[in-house]
Amino acid sequence: MQPGLAHLAQGGHALFVRDALAARYAEHKQQVLREQPERTGLGHADPAVLKAVAEAYGRETGQELVPSAEALTLGMQEDFVVLQDGTGAGATGLCARFLSVCFPSNWDPADKLGRDFLAIHAPVADNARLLAGASGIVDLAFRRASMLRHVWLLSPDPALAQHPHKRRLRWDDAVGAADAPGASGRLLDQVFFRVERQTTLPLPDLTSAVFFIRVMVCPLTEVLAVQAGRAQALHAALASMSDAVWVYRGMDRVRARLLAELATVLDPNPGAAP
């Protein structure tokens, strides 16, 4: 688990990504809000911060959004978290004061409310480097400059919303589907590549910052087919992961099978003579 931060300004990256899937994202968010209306917002958001987010979104995308929690939730493809400096006794710096998170990746937004960077990332496996640099990361990404970071994982479920308390497809389900009569017999065909595009918006004049999470999901086989070498890169990345990361991701029971199948993709005819 590494910071992996890049400057938005230096790389020519956008704070937000609005694309042809915007309407579908809004539909999925509306479904989440119908089932869990509290996802519209956990905690309290400073109206001035919501106004700053709406203005930034309008400048970048040309889309005008009402500066309210619900309008921003449904209008942006990103989820967002407002962090604000504590005031008074017991203040601990930037903490999550408001969360609008419809598409969590197997984590409960309610658990993050009121917590700072260290507490939020404490459960993450192999987080020593991340936590060691916490002070510098917070200062850079949430106080001084807009930053970009990508986090990826493999999932047996294509759903954007993956709340830990909601029943969804598990790895055992994926194994069963792969081995069902008439199926390909490949677990890889049941796996999805899930990416979180994370960006930050420091708002020092408001003693606040905003953290945006754009979730993107695609069948793994399609991702591997985009260009040569992707299967090899993924195999190397998975093989390098510690036992703790496999357990943290809930993938320890399918570890051997995923690596073996990826190795077959690398060498589609392993029994052939060299």
C-alpha positions in Angstrom: 0.0 0.0 0.0 1.8 3.1 -1.3 0.8 6.8 -1.6 1.2 6.9 -5.4 0.3 10.5 -5.7 0.6 12.7 -8.8 0.0 16.4 -9.2 -3.1 17.2 -11.2 -1.7 20.5 -12.5 1.7 19.0 -13.5 0.2 16.0 -15.2 -2.7 17.8 -17.0 -5.2 15.6 -15.2 -8.8 16.6 -14.4 -10.2 16.8 -10.9 -13.5 15.2 -12.2 -14.3 12.7 -15.0 -17.7 13.2 -16.6 -18.3 10.8 -19.5 -21.0 9.0 -21.5 -21.8 6.9 -18.4 -23.0 9.8 -16.3 -26.7 8.9 -16.6 -26.1 5.3 -15.6 -24.1 6.4 -12.6 -26.9 8.7 -11.6 -29.4 5.8 -11.9 -27.2 3.5 -9.7 -26.8 6.3 -7.1 -30.6 6.8 -7.1 -31.1 3.1 -6.4 -28.6 3.3 -3.5 -30.4 6.3 -2.1 -33.7 4.6 -2.3 -32.4 1.6 -0.4 -30.1 3.6 2.0 -31.2 7.3 2.0 -28.5 8.2 4.6 -26.0 7.7 1.8 -27.1 11.2 0.6 -24.8 12.4 3.4 -23.3 11.2 6.7 -22.4 14.0 9.0 -22.5 17.8 8.3 -21.2 19.6 5.3 -20.4 23.3 5.4 -22.6 25.0 2.7 -19.5 27.0 1.7 -17.6 23.8 0.9 -20.5 22.4 -1.1 -20.6 25.7 -3.1 -16.9 25.4 -3.8 -17.3 21.8 -5.1 -20.2 22.9 -7.3 -18.2 25.8 -8.7 -15.1 23.6 -9.4 -17.3 21.0 -11.1 -18.9 23.6 -13.3 -15.6 25.1 -14.3 -14.2 21.7 -15.4 -17.3 20.0 -16.9 -19.6 22.8 -17.9 -22.3 21.2 -15.8 -24.0 23.5 -13.3 -25.1 21.7 -10.1 -27.0 23.1 -7.2 -24.6 23.3 -4.2 -26.5 20.8 -2.1 -25.5 17.4 -0.9 -28.2 15.6 -2.9 -27.6 17.5 -6.1 -23.8 16.9 -5.9 -24.3 13.2 -5.0 -26.6 12.6 -8.1 -24.9 15.0 -10.4 -21.3 13.9 -10.1 -20.0 10.4 -11.0 -17.6 10.8 -8.1 -18.4 10.0 -4.5 -17.0 12.6 -2.1 -15.8 13.1 1.4 -15.5 16.5 3.1 -12.6 16.9 5.6 -12.4 19.8 7.9 -10.0 20.9 10.6 -11.2 20.4 14.1 -11.7 23.3 16.4 -11.6 23.6 20.1 -10.4 21.0 22.7 -9.5 17.6 21.2 -9.1 18.9 17.7 -7.1 16.4 15.6 -6.6 18.2 12.3 -8.4 17.3 9.1 -11.2 14.7 9.8 -14.0 13.3 7.8 -17.0 15.6 8.6 -19.3 14.6 5.8 -19.4 11.6 3.5 -21.5 11.1 0.3 -20.4 7.6 -0.6 -22.8 5.5 -2.7 -20.1 3.1 -4.2 -17.8 2.0 -1.3 -15.4 -0.8 -2.1 -16.3 -3.1 0.8 -16.0 -0.5 3.5 -18.6 1.2 5.6 -18.7 5.0 5.2 -20.2 5.3 8.6 -17.1 4.0 10.2 -15.0 6.9 8.7 -17.1 9.7 10.1 -15.1 11.9 12.4 -11.8 10.1 11.8 -8.5 11.5 10.5 -6.2 10.1 7.9 -4.4 7.7 10.3 -7.5 6.3 11.8 -9.2 5.8 8.4 -6.3 3.9 6.9 -5.3 1.9 10.1 -7.2 -1.3 9.0 -5.5 -1.4 5.5 -3.1 -4.3 5.1 0.6 -3.5 4.6 0.0 0.2 5.3 3.3 1.0 7.1 4.7 3.2 4.3 1.3 5.0 3.9 0.9 5.7 7.6 4.6 6.7 8.0 4.0 9.4 5.4 0.6 10.4 6.7 1.6 13.9 7.8 3.3 14.8 4.5 0.5 13.3 2.5 -2.2 15.2 4.3 -0.3 18.5 4.0 0.4 18.0 0.3 -2.8 16.6 -1.0 -5.3 18.2 1.3 -3.8 21.5 2.2 -1.6 22.6 -0.7 -2.3 21.0 -4.1 -4.9 18.9 -5.9 -3.5 15.4 -6.3 -4.5 12.2 -8.2 -4.1 8.6 -7.1 -5.4 5.3 -8.5 -6.3 2.2 -6.4 -7.2 -1.1 -8.1 -8.5 -4.4 -6.9 -10.1 -7.6 -8.2 -13.7 -8.3 -7.4 -16.2 -11.1 -8.2 -19.0 -8.6 -8.3 -19.5 -6.0 -11.1 -21.7 -3.8 -8.9 -20.5 -0.2 -8.3 -22.0 -0.2 -4.8 -20.2 -2.8 -2.6 -21.3 -2.1 0.9 -19.9 -4.7 3.4 -23.3 -5.2 5.0 -25.1 -5.9 1.8 -25.3 -9.4 0.3 -23.5 -9.4 -3.1 -21.4 -11.8 -5.2 -18.6 -13.4 -3.2 -15.5 -15.3 -4.4 -17.3 -18.6 -3.6 -20.1 -17.5 -6.0 -17.5 -16.8 -8.7 -15.9 -20.2 -8.3 -19.2 -21.9 -8.5 -20.1 -19.9 -11.7 -16.8 -20.8 -13.3 -17.2 -24.5 -12.5 -20.9 -24.7 -13.4 -21.9 -27.1 -16.3 -21.4 -25.3 -19.6 -19.2 -22.6 -18.1 -15.6 -21.9 -19.3 -14.1 -23.4 -16.2 -11.9 -20.3 -15.8 -12.2 -18.2 -12.7 -10.7 -15.3 -14.6 -13.9 -15.1 -16.7 -15.9 -14.3 -13.5 -13.5 -11.6 -12.2 -13.9 -7.8 -12.5 -11.2 -5.1 -12.4 -12.2 -2.3 -10.1 -10.5 1.0 -10.0 -10.9 4.0 -7.7 -9.7 7.2 -9.2 -9.1 9.4 -6.2 -8.5 13.2 -6.4 -8.3 15.9 -3.8 -9.4 19.6 -3.6 -7.7 21.6 -0.9 -9.8 24.5 0.4 -7.5 26.2 2.9 -9.6 29.4 3.1 -12.4 27.2 4.5 -10.0 25.1 6.6 -11.3 22.1 4.6 -10.5 19.8 1.8 -12.6 17.4 -0.4 -11.7 13.9 -1.4 -13.3 12.5 -4.6 -13.6 8.8 -5.5 -14.6 7.8 -9.0 -15.2 4.1 -9.2 -14.8 2.2 -12.5 -15.5 -1.5 -13.1 -14.8 -3.7 -16.1 -14.5 -7.4 -16.8 -10.9 -8.5 -16.1 -10.6 -10.3 -19.4 -11.4 -7.1 -21.3 -8.8 -5.2 -19.4 -6.2 -7.8 -20.1 -7.0 -7.7 -23.8 -6.4 -4.0 -24.2 -2.7 -4.4 -24.8 0.0 -7.0 -24.6 1.8 -7.5 -21.3 -1.2 -6.7 -19.0 -1.6 -10.3 -17.9 2.1 -10.5 -17.1 2.0 -7.3 -15.1 -1.1 -8.4 -13.2 0.5 -11.8 -12.4 3.6 -10.1 -11.1 1.6 -7.6 -9.0 -0.5 -10.4 -7.4 2.5 -12.7 -6.9 4.2 -9.8 -5.0 1.4 -9.3 -2.6 1.8 -10.4 1.0 -0.4 -12.9 2.7 -1.9 -10.1 4.7 -3.1 -8.3 1.6 -4.7 -11.4 0.2 -6.6 -11.9 3.4 -7.5 -8.2 3.7 -9.0 -8.4 0.2 -10.8 -11.7 1.0 -9.0 -13.4 -1.8 -6.8 -15.9 0.0 -8.9 -18.9 -0.9 -8.7 -18.1 -4.6 -5.0 -17.1 -4.7 -3.5 -20.2 -6.1 -6.2 -20.5 -8.8 -5.9 -16.9 -10.0 -2.2 -17.1 -10.2 -2.3 -20.4 -12.1 -4.9 -19.2 -14.6 -3.0 -16.0 -15.2 0.2 -18.1 -15.8 -1.8 -20.0 -18.5 -2.7 -16.7 -20.1 1.0 -15.8 -20.2 1.8 -19.2 -21.8 -1.4 -20.4 -23.5 0.3 -23.8 -24.4 2.5 -24.6 -21.3 2.9 -28.2 -22.4 4.4 -27.4 -25.8 8.1 -28.0 -26.5 10.2 -24.8 -26.5 
